[in-house]
Amino acid sequence: MPNKNAEPVTPSALLRQMFDAAVAAAQPALCLPPHLPPPPKGRTIVIGAGKASAAMAMALEAHWPGPLEGLVVTRYGYQQPCQRIEIVQAAHPVPDAAGLAASQRIAQLVTGLSPDDLVIALISGGGSSLLVAPGAGLTLADKQAINKALLASGATISEMNCVRRHLSSLKGGRLGALCHPARLLTLLISDVPGDSPMDIASGPTVADTTSCADALAILARYHIDIAAPVRKLLESGEGETVKPGDVRLANSSMAMITAPQIALEAAADVARAAGITPYILGDSLEGEARDVAKTLAGITRQVAMRGQPFKTPCVLLSGGETTVTLRGSGRGGRNVEFLLALAVALNDQAGVFALAGDTDGVDGAEEIAGALLTPDTLARAWAMGMNPRAYLDNNDAHSFFQALGDSVVTGPTLTNVNDFRAILIDAV
């Protein structure tokens, strides 16, 4: 494998370097400071929710010239040592009481402000679960049940967040409306396909174009049973969100400080430095993880065997968020599910290595970012008495790759720009 400008590395090591570069490019300390406004005449209140919100708060503190105060809620283990902004930890992906209490306190912080005040909202992926504030008549248990059902249904992230917005008292622009008449600046780190602001953490500070009827249709589409209070909230229209043009958001602005495309471009730079030509296939690939794997396996085989549409050596990069419809009882996540399905489809294709991981360091519910695939992955598994397809059928890809010693473990990355996939195809 050519490596003109750097010391030779193994294919697996090069893939890990690309993944690490993607994560590094999305660090708040790097991408947040250029978007900060001048201090206001009045108070500066910082609020936020998401896996990157604590790191965003720390970056803001380090570069803010005046007084400030506030509270952000992040995932357990993602806290950062802030001095003026309080960091609260709560559960993700299924919300808990700590998230509920933090959400109530955030709402109180932005109530009763003046036009001279500034609210800076730090919003990143994971905020949907962390900023949990049930809509009228709902309980935390209702929200937990809906979240679990949506996560297991195979619904896209956009569909899940549409439902979440309409079952919340803060998401779907409601938190932004509470900030009125203060000036509101929302700083966003995108973890969603297409970088739609209303889908990042379910859009707590931005207007929503979807409706209660849309949420009901999604729940029906995936045959999700809903409790009577949930149905009442949606069918009555009481769960309607803040719409474009609402005067309460007139003094609001936003900035996308980093996104999946930026992370993929950073990985592409690492590949070029190693003499490998990168091709970014897209930053918003969606669909069932195993279906996306079959499609990319077909492209990979054509490249490896025919040199079409790309010549080897090359690396195929993609981002986005796949989904998994749970059928088994194993330990899995969408990235390792994708990778195991890719392994099965490629059947130990010579010269092909791959890495799939979540840039937040957590794939599914495991503190494992993802895994690596090598040309002998299946052969090694069979030699250990492991049936790869059986593991896939049981949604047990974490167990599969852990047994092979091929898991990718990063610890908390303090950011989140969604999934990262890299397929390295060497000259055979």
PyMOL commands that set and color helices and strands:
alter all, ss='L'
color gray80, all
select helices_A, chain A and resi 11-25+28-31+33-35+53-63+97-109+127-130+140-153+157-166+174-179+193-195+197-202+212-221+228-236+247-249+260-273+289-306+334-346+377-383+388-393+397-404
alter helices_A, ss='H'
color red, helices_A
select strands_A, chain A and resi 44-49+69-75+85-90+118-124+183-189+252-258+277-288+314-323+352-358+370-373+407-408+419-425
alter strands_A, ss='S'
color yellow, strands_A
deselect
rebuild
show_as cartoon
